[in-house]
Amino acid sequence: MEKFLKPKFASCENIKVVDIKKTNGYEEDGYYRVEYTYGITLKDEGQLKEMKTIWQQEQERSSQAKVAYAERDKKVAALRKQIEALEDESAPRYEQFDDGQLHHSQGISATRVLTPQEQHSAALNAWRLNPPEPLRQKQEELKAYEQAFRDQWGNYSPQFLGQVGAAVSKFYRQGCPGTSYKFTEGMLQGQAQAANQTDDLSHWFEQREIQMKGSMTMRKTENGWRALSAS
C-alpha cells in the first residue's frame, strides 16, 4: 500500500502521506481486496507558522501605512499652501508692465518695443528659473519630504495581505500533481470555512490533517503483491 500511495505525493514539496493502515482485506473474484485509511499532513508545520508571522507583520505595516498616508496628505497640503502663498506674493504681475510706458528689448533691436504681454512672459520665465530664496527652499522641502516618504512606504509588495487563501492553497499544493488537488482541497476546506464564518483570516494558518479512506485490488506475483487498481 505504501509503495502505491507514497509515489503519488512524492513530488509534493510541503505535504506527505502518513499513518497508512489496513482496515480490512478479503478475496474477491480471485484477487485480494484491501481497504485502508491514511492521512495527509504538512511535512513541516514551522513553515506555515513562518507564513503567519509574515502575514501578521504585513497587517501591522498596513495599519501603520494608513496612518502615515493620512499624515502625509496633511503635511503635503500644508506645504503646498505655503508655496502657493509665496508664489502669489513673489510672482510678476501683468499690471506691473501695462503702465503705458515703452520698454525696449535688450540685445535684439534698439527700435523693438516689447508689448506688456511679452514683458510679463519674460519676467515669469526668469522668475520660474530663479525663484526667490524663500520659495525655492519651500519647494525643496516639499520635494525632499515626498522622496523620503516614497523611500519608506513606496514599492512595497506584500506576500499574503489580501490573498491569504490563495497563498496558503498554493503552499499546500506546491509541486503536487493535478490528481492530488482533491486531497488538498479537502484539507483546506476547514480553514476556508472557519475564516469565512469568523471573518478571521488567521484560520488559514492552522495546520490540518485530512483522513482518507481507500480500497485497492491486489494480485500476488513472484515479486510480491502488486496493486492493480485503487479507489
C-alpha positions in Angstrom: 0.0 0.0 0.0 2.8 2.4 0.9 4.5 1.7 -2.5 1.3 2.6 -4.2 0.3 5.7 -2.2 3.6 7.5 -1.4 4.8 7.9 -5.0 1.5 9.8 -5.8 2.6 12.5 -3.4 6.4 12.2 -3.9 6.7 15.4 -5.9 4.7 17.4 -3.3 7.1 19.8 -1.6 5.0 20.5 1.5 2.6 17.6 2.2 3.1 13.9 2.8 1.2 10.7 3.4 1.1 9.4 7.0 -0.5 6.7 9.1 -1.3 4.2 6.3 -3.3 1.4 8.0 -5.1 -1.6 6.6 -8.6 -1.8 7.9 -9.9 -4.9 6.1 -8.9 -7.4 3.5 -10.7 -10.2 1.6 -10.6 -12.2 -1.6 -12.8 -11.1 -4.4 -13.1 -12.7 -7.9 -9.7 -14.3 -7.5 -8.0 -11.1 -6.3 -7.3 -9.6 -3.0 -9.2 -6.5 -1.9 -7.7 -4.3 0.7 -9.4 -1.4 2.5 -7.2 1.1 4.2 -7.0 4.6 5.8 -4.3 7.2 5.6 -3.7 10.8 6.4 -2.2 13.7 4.5 -0.4 16.4 6.5 2.2 19.0 6.2 5.9 18.0 6.2 6.9 21.0 8.3 4.4 22.9 10.4 7.1 25.5 11.1 6.8 26.8 7.5 3.1 27.6 8.0 3.9 29.4 11.2 6.6 31.5 9.4 4.0 32.4 6.8 1.6 33.5 9.6 4.3 35.7 11.2 5.0 37.4 7.9 1.2 38.0 7.4 0.9 39.5 10.8 3.8 41.8 10.1 2.2 42.8 6.8 -1.0 43.6 8.7 0.9 45.8 11.1 2.7 47.6 8.4 -0.6 48.1 6.5 -2.1 49.8 9.7 1.0 51.9 10.1 0.8 52.9 6.4 -2.8 54.1 6.7 -1.7 56.5 9.5 1.4 57.5 7.6 -0.5 58.3 4.4 -3.1 60.4 6.3 -0.3 62.4 8.0 1.5 62.7 4.6 -1.7 64.2 3.0 -1.9 66.8 5.7 1.8 67.7 5.5 1.8 68.0 1.7 -1.4 70.1 1.7 0.2 72.5 4.3 3.4 72.8 2.3 1.6 73.4 -1.0 -0.5 76.1 0.7 2.7 77.8 1.9 4.2 77.5 -1.6 1.1 79.0 -3.2 1.2 81.9 -0.8 4.9 82.6 -1.6 4.1 82.3 -5.3 1.3 84.8 -5.1 3.5 87.1 -3.2 6.5 87.0 -5.5 5.3 86.2 -9.0 5.5 89.1 -11.5 2.1 90.6 -12.2 0.8 91.7 -15.6 -0.2 95.1 -14.4 3.4 95.9 -13.5 4.2 96.1 -17.2 1.0 97.5 -18.5 1.8 101.0 -17.4 1.6 102.9 -20.7 5.4 103.2 -20.9 7.5 102.0 -23.8 10.0 99.3 -22.9 12.7 98.4 -25.4 14.1 95.0 -25.8 17.7 94.5 -24.9 20.3 92.9 -27.2 17.9 92.5 -30.1 17.0 95.8 -31.6 17.0 99.3 -30.2 13.8 100.1 -32.0 12.0 96.8 -30.9 9.3 97.7 -28.4 8.1 94.8 -26.2 4.4 94.5 -25.5 3.2 94.2 -22.0 2.4 90.5 -22.6 5.9 89.9 -23.8 7.4 91.7 -20.9 5.2 89.8 -18.4 6.0 86.4 -20.1 9.8 87.1 -20.0 9.6 88.1 -16.3 7.6 84.9 -15.5 10.2 82.7 -17.2 13.0 84.4 -15.3 11.1 84.0 -12.0 10.5 80.3 -12.6 14.1 79.7 -13.5 15.3 81.6 -10.4 12.6 81.8 -7.8 13.1 83.8 -4.7 15.0 82.1 -1.9 12.1 81.5 0.5 10.0 80.0 -2.3 12.9 77.8 -3.5 13.6 76.5 0.0 9.9 75.6 0.5 9.8 73.8 -2.9 12.9 71.8 -2.0 11.4 71.0 1.4 8.3 69.5 -0.3 10.3 67.6 -2.8 12.6 66.1 -0.1 9.6 65.2 2.1 7.8 63.3 -0.7 11.0 61.5 -1.7 11.6 60.4 1.8 8.1 59.2 2.1 8.4 57.1 -1.1 11.6 55.6 0.1 9.9 54.5 3.4 6.4 53.4 2.2 6.6 53.0 -1.6 7.4 50.0 -3.7 6.1 47.5 -1.1 4.6 44.3 -2.3 3.1 42.1 0.5 3.3 38.3 0.1 0.0 37.4 1.8 -2.0 40.6 2.5 -5.2 40.5 0.5 -4.5 37.0 -0.8 -4.2 34.7 2.2 -6.4 31.9 1.0 -4.7 31.7 -2.4 -1.2 31.9 -0.9 -1.8 29.1 1.6 -3.5 26.9 -1.0 -0.5 27.4 -3.3 1.8 26.4 -0.4 -0.1 23.1 0.2 -0.1 22.3 -3.5 3.4 23.3 -4.3 4.9 20.7 -6.6 1.9 18.3 -6.4 0.4 16.7 -9.5 -3.0 17.8 -10.5 -4.5 14.5 -9.3 -3.7 15.4 -5.7 -5.8 18.7 -5.8 -8.9 16.9 -4.5 -6.9 15.9 -1.4 -5.5 19.4 -0.7 -8.9 20.9 -1.4 -10.3 18.7 1.4 -7.5 19.8 3.7 -8.2 23.5 3.0 -12.0 23.4 3.4 -11.8 23.6 7.1 -9.6 26.7 7.0 -11.8 28.4 4.4 -15.0 27.7 6.4 -13.5 29.0 9.6 -12.1 32.1 8.0 -15.4 32.9 6.3 -17.6 32.3 9.4 -15.5 34.3 11.8 -14.1 36.8 9.4 -10.6 35.9 10.8 -8.1 35.0 8.1 -5.7 33.6 10.7 -7.6 30.3 10.5 -5.9 29.8 7.1 -2.6 29.2 9.0 -3.9 26.4 11.2 -2.4 23.1 10.4 -4.9 20.4 9.4 -4.6 16.8 8.6 -7.1 15.1 6.3 -8.1 11.5 6.9 -8.8 9.4 3.8 -10.2 6.0 3.1 -9.4 3.9 0.1 -9.5 0.4 -1.3 -7.1 -1.5 -3.6 -7.3 -4.6 -5.7 -4.1 -6.6 -5.5 -2.6 -9.7 -7.0 0.2 -11.8 -5.7 3.2 -12.2 -8.1 6.6 -13.7 -7.8 7.9 -10.3 -6.8 5.2 -9.8 -4.1 1.9 -8.1 -4.0 1.1 -5.8 -7.0 -1.6 -3.2 -6.9 -3.9 -3.3 -10.0 -6.3 -0.5 -9.2 -7.3 1.7 -6.3 -10.2 4.0 -5.3 
